[in-house]
Amino acid sequence: MDDTPHDTPQPAAAPRRARFWRMRSLTRLDLATGSIARREVVWLWSLVTVAAFTFVAVGWPVTTTGYGANSAAAMAGTLVHSAAAILAVRWPWAGLPASVAGAVPLMVITAGAGPEWPWPWPVTVLLAHSLTVFVLALRHPWYWAASLWSVGAMQTVVVPILVTDGTSEEAVANGVVLVSLSGGVALVGVIARLWILSMVRMEQAERLSAAEQGRRRELEERNRIARELHDVVAHSMSVITVQASTARYRRPGLDDDVVREFEEIATSSRRALGEMRGLLGILRGHDNAPTAPLPGLGDVAGLVESTRASGVEISYSGTDAEVHEAVGLTAFRVVQEALSNALRHAPGSFIAVTVEDDGHELRVHVINSPPDRDDEPTPGARLGLAGIRERVTAVGGTVTAGATADGGFELTATLPSDDADPLPA
């Protein structure tokens, strides 16, 4: 039998998920809040930064020595133009104008260098411009890359006219190279972005499908548990209810005390059966699950009284304080579980139940003496105290439980009882 849970991701799922995070971060299709996404953004930024500094290291000397441009102007223009690609990784509104502001001065100061030098777009400037276009196309909506490509095409026409009063064949050829190369790069970036977007949507659809399958399996498991509870517990409780309710008719001649005890058994079993049906409705997710009021602090006295009917001696000191519904239900369940534990594990013992409120805290104290009979304790699932702790912790309370010095058992639950909502946010 395979013990591996069905919803456990396979080993290949983690690399695949990392790959999709990597794709999403490259295209800014999410807010890049995951650790993988942040790492991939830093990786892309680092790669673009290395390329930009390479263009600065090569373009500045070439512009100064090859084109005879002023060294300071060449350095400033190259720095601004190369930095545009770095800015475009995150801020397209800064990268686009930086590219234009850096390219125009470089085109102006490199004019008249001779036909052997490409102009109006020196090679390094052309490559840096194409890099910025590609980053805009990959990381941002298509119109950013289209805008920079259009501005570059306009520069190719306008700058030669303004600087040299005309265009040469070499300038036209250089402009065609610029428009073709940057346009092809923009197209590649846009296609890559659209492809990654389709892959991300497919991954999201697969994840949604996996979540739906997980919810369906959870519902099937809950229905299975509900069936088991119905078959095992609800059926037995129904039999007990019927037997206790009909005992006076099936066994004529019973004295009044015995009849009253059977009636108490029938009442308790009917109450338990009603709660069981409500639990089954919740487990099955039925919209028509019972909506009867849940027991609260005011029902503790009735719980103690019905438990006395089993013959156990119980002293009770309660309070009529108004507490939050969740706190009242928790207090009722604590007393209920504590009485059940005492009946099972300490037969014939004396039980003292105290519920008191000081305006800020509600204290539920249940203590039982050592067992008075040698009866074998009724077996349990050993989950009662764990359930009490979970309930009390859920409303912001604390629980202490343990054996007493004389061999009994003591349980104290402290719950918040002020007007504030005890449930954690």
N, C-alpha and C positions, 0 to 999 in steps of 0.2 A: 504493500500500500504506500502511496506517495504521501508523505507527511508535509510536503511543501505547501504553504498556503497558496490558494489560487491567485490572490492579488499581489503576490510578491513579484516585483519586477525582475525580469531576466537580466543576466549580467550585461547583455548588450544594450540594455535600456539606458544605462547611465552615460556611456559614450555618445549614444544617439541624442539624448537630451542635451548633452554638452554641445554637440554639433549644432543643434537648432538654436540654442542660446547664442552660440557664436554667430550664426547667420543673422539672428534678430539684432544683435548688438552692432553688427557691421552696417546694418541698414537703418538703425534708429527706429525700428518698428515697435519698440517698447521703451520703457523708461530706464532700462539698464540698471535695475535695482539688485539683480542677483550677482553673486560673486563671480560667476563665470562671465556674465555680460560685462561687468566692470573690467575684468581682466582682458577681455577681447577688445574693448574700447581702447584701453591703454596700449595694447599691442598694435592696433591700427594707427593710433596717434603716433606711436614710436616709429612705425614704418614710414609714415608720411613725413615725420620730422627728419628722419635720416635722409630721405630723398630730397627734401627741401634744402638741407644743409649741403648736400652734394651739389645741388644747382648753384648755391651761393659760392661754394669753394671753386667750382669750375667757371661759373658765369662771370663772376667779378673780374678775375684776371683776363679772361677772354675779351670782355667788354672794354677793359682798360687798355690792354696791349694790342689786341687785334683791331678793334674799332677806333682806337685813339681817343676814347672818351675820358672825361675828367674822372679821376680815381674816386673822389668823395661821392660824386653824383652816381657813378656806377655802383658803388657799394650800397648807397641808400636805396637806389631803385631795385637792385637785385635782392636786398634783404626784404623790402616790402613785398615784391612780387612773389618771392619764394614763401614768405610767411602766409600768403593768402591761402595756400593749400592746407596749412596747419589750422588756420582759423576756420576753414570750411568744414573741418571734421565735426565741429560742434555748432558754429554760428555761421550759417550761410549769408546772413545779412552783413556780416563783417568780412567774410572771405571774398565775396564778389567785388565789392568796391575796392578792397585791398589789391586784388588782381589787376583791376583797371588802373588804379593809382600808381602801381609799380610798373606796368607795361608801357604806359604812354611816355613817361620820361626816358625809359630805356630806348624806345623807338626813336625818340627825338635826338638823344645824344649819340646814337649810333648811325645817324644818317650821313651819307657821303663817304662811307668807308671804302667804297670800291666794289665792283661787281663780283669780286672773288669772295666777298663776305655776304651771307644771306641777310636780306633786309626787306621789309621793316620788322621782321620777326627773327632775331638771332636764334640760333638753335637752342640754347639754354632757356631763353625766354619762351620759345614755342613749347618746349617740353614742360616747363613749369606751368604754363597756361593750360596745357592738356591735363596735367596732373590735377589742377584745381577743378577743371570741368569734370573729370572722372570722380573725384571725391564728392562733388555736389550731386552728381547723378546717382551715386551709390548710397549716399547717406540721407538725401533729402528728396522732396518731390521733384518731378521732372522739370518743372518750370524754372528752377534755379539754374540747372545746367543749361537749359535752352536759352536763358537770359544771358549767361556769360558767353555762350557760343555766339549769340547774335551780336553782343557787344564786340567780341573779338573780330567778327566779320566786318563790322562797321569800322573798327580801328584800321583794319587792313586797307580799307578804301579811303577813309578820311585823312589819316595821318600822312600818307605820301602826298596827297593833294596839298595839304597845308604846309608841309615841310619842304617839298621839292618842286612844288607847282606842277605836278604831273606824276604819272606812274610809268615805270619802265617795265620791260618784259620780265626782268628778274624779280621786281616787286610783285608783279602779278602772279608769277610762278610761286613765289614764296607765300603769297596770300592764299593761293589754292591749296598748298600743302597744309597751311594752318587750318583752314576751314575744313578740309577733308579729314585731317588727323584728329582735330578736336571734336568734329562731328562724329567720327567713328568711335572715339573714346566715350563720348556722351551716350551713344547708342548702346555700347557694351555695358556701361554702368546702369542705364535704365533697364535693359534686359536682365541683368544680374539681379537688380533690385526686385523686379517683378517675379522672377523665378524664385528668389528666396522668399518673397511674400507668399507665393503659392505653396511652397514647402512648409512654411510656418503655419499657414492655415490648415494644411493637411495634418500637421502634427497636433494642432489644437483640436481638430476633429477626432483624431485618434485618442487623445487624452480624454475628451468628453465622452467618447464611446466607452473607454475603459472605466471612467467614473460611473457611467450608467450601469455597466455590467456589475461593478462593485455594489452599487445600491440594490440592484436586482438580487444579487447573491445574498446581501444582508436581509432583504425582505423575505427571501426564501428560507433563510435560517431562522428568522423570527417566526415565520409561520410554522416551521418544524417544531420549534420550542413550544409554540402555542398549542399545537396538536398534542405534544407529549404531556403538557400540563393538563390539557382537557381530558386526555385519556386516563392519566394516572391520578391526578389530584381532584379535579372537578367531579369525576365519576364517584370517587370514594366519598367526597364530602356530600354529594347528593344522596348516596346510600345512607350515610350517617344521619342526615336531616330527616329522611323518610322514616328510618327506624325509630329515631327519637320522637318524632311527631306522632307516630302510630302506636307507640308502646302502650299507652293507656287503653287502647282498643284491642290490641292483640293480647295483652296480659291483664284481663279484668281482675279487680281486687287489689290493685296496688294502692298502698297508702298515699296520703297527700304529699308527704315529703319526697317520696320517690317520683311521683308524677311531676312535682315542681322541678326536680333535678333533670328529668328528661326534657321538660320544656326549656330549661336553661341550655341544655346541650343542643336542642333544636335551634334555639335563637342564635347561639354562637356559631353553629355550623352554617346557618343561613347567612349570617353576616359575612363569614369567611368566604362563602360561595359567591356572594355578591361582589366582594372585592376581587375574587379570582376572575369572575366574568369581566370586570372592568379591566383587569390586567391583560386578559386575553384579547380584549378589544383593542387595547393600545398596542400590543405586540403585533396584531394583524394589521394595524394601520387603518382600522375602520373609521369612517367619518361619523358613524353613529355610535361610537363608544360611549358607555354610560357617563353621564355628567352629574351624578349625585354628589352632594357635598362630601368632602373628605373629612375624616375625623380630626378633631383639634383638641386644644387644651381642655375644653369643657366636657369632652367625652372620656377623660381619664378616669373620673369617678365611676362612670358606668362600666368601664373596662375592669376596674378593680372589683366592683361588685359582682360582675359576671364570673370573674376568676374565683371569688370566694365560694361560688356555688360548687366548685369542684372539691370543696372540703378543706382547702388550705386556709390558714389563719393569716390575715393581712391587715396591717394598720395603715391608714391613709391620712395624710395631711396635705390638702391642696390649696389652690389659689384661684380666684376668679378674675385675674388680671387679663387685660386685653393685649394680645400679642399679635405679631404678624402671622398670617395664615401658614406660611412655610414653617415658622418656629413652632406653632401649635401642633402641626402635623408631625414634626420631628420629635417633639416632646412625647406625643402619644405613642409613636413607634418605639421610642426608647423604653418607655414603661412597658409596652407590650412585649418587646423582646426580652427585657430583664425578667418579667414575670414568667415568660415561657422558659427561659434558661433555669430559673429557680425551680419550676415544677419538674423539669426534666432531670436536672443534675443534683437537686437537693430535696428529694421527696420527704414530706412531713416537716419541712423547715418553716420557721416563722419569717414572714417577709414584711419589711417596713418600707413604705413608699412615701416620699416627701417631695412636694413641688412647691417652690417658693420663689417669689419675685421681689426684687428690691428697686424696681424702676429702670434698671439698666441691664440686669442680667437675670435670666430665668435658670434656676438650678433644679435639676431633676436628680434625686438621690434615692437609690434603691439598694437595700441591703437585706441579705437573707442569712439566717443562722445555719449552722451545720445541719446536714440531713438527720432527721429523727428516726428514719427507718433504714433497714439494710437492703431495701429494694435496689435492684440493678438500675443505674441511671439509663434513661431513654437515650438511644444514640441520636446524634445530630450531625449536621454537615460542618460544624465548626466555622460557620460563616456569620453567626449572629453578631459578635462583637465587631467584626470587620464592617458589616453593614451599618451598625450604629455609628462607628467612626466616620464612615463615608457620609452618612446623612448629616451628622452634626458638623463636620468640617465644611460641608456644602453651604451651610447657613452661617459660617463664621464662628462656630463654637469649638469647645474642647471637650475631651472625654478622658476620664481616668477610671481604671478598672483593675481589680486585683483581689486576691484572697485576704481575708481578715485574720487576726491573730488566733481566733478561736476555731478556725476552719471554715468559716462562712465565706461569703463573697459580697463585694461592695462595688457599686457602679455609680459614678457621678458625671452628669453631663451639664455643662454650662453653656447657655445659649444667649445671644443678644436679644433683649426684649424691648428696646426703645422703639420709637416710631419709624426709624430709618429702615429702608429695605435691606434685609440681611443678606439677600442673595448677591454674590459678587458680580461686578460689572463684566 
